[in-house]
Amino acid sequence: MTNVRIRHRDTGTLLADGPIGWGITPFEGNFYIRKKYLKTTGFRANYFPGLCIYKFLYVWMDLHLGDGKRVHNVALMYWLPNPLFPFIWLRVALPRTHPEIEIEEY
């Protein structure tokens, strides 16, 4: 079984750690993370909306770090998801290509 560890690049803050599969699901360039595998409580919705034609409505999320720094639009969450994709329902999604995220598979 493959696990993934996701960190904030500049501070080394652990954002998520867990198994690839139902816990952390890779889909279309994002990692959709169950709450159980999130290792920070710093994600906050900034209420900037987005629309995907087939996954439906989402909001962008900022990461609030302990030192007061805020990383804008680092994650997203589908708050009105397509019922055909249960692995994205109300999960924090981290884009693989975000410049402030570091991903380690082990």
Residue, then its C-alpha position, 0 to 999 in steps of 0.5 A: m500500500t502506498n502512503v502520501r505525506i503532504r507538507h507546506r513547502d516553506t514551513g514544513t507544516l504537515l498538512a496530510d498523511g495517510p494511505i492512497g485509496w479511500g483515505i487520500t484519493p488522487f483524482e484529476g490532479n488533486f488529492y481529496i483528503r478525508k478529515k481523518y488524514l488531515k494533520t492541520t486545522g488551518f484550512r479555512a474557506n475564503y468563500f471564493p466560489g468555483l464551478c466544475i461542469y461535472k463535479f459541481l460547486y466548490v469554494w477555495m480555501d486558505l491555509h492559516l499557519g501558526d506564525g500568522k501567515r496565510v496562504h491563499n487558495v491552496a485548497l478547495m472543497y466541493w460543498l455541493p458535489n456531484p453525488l456520483f463522486p462520493f470520494i470528493w464529498l466535503r473533503v479538502a482537496l489539495p492540487r498536486t501542482h500548487p507551488e507551496i505544496e510538497i508531496e512525498e509518496y512512501 
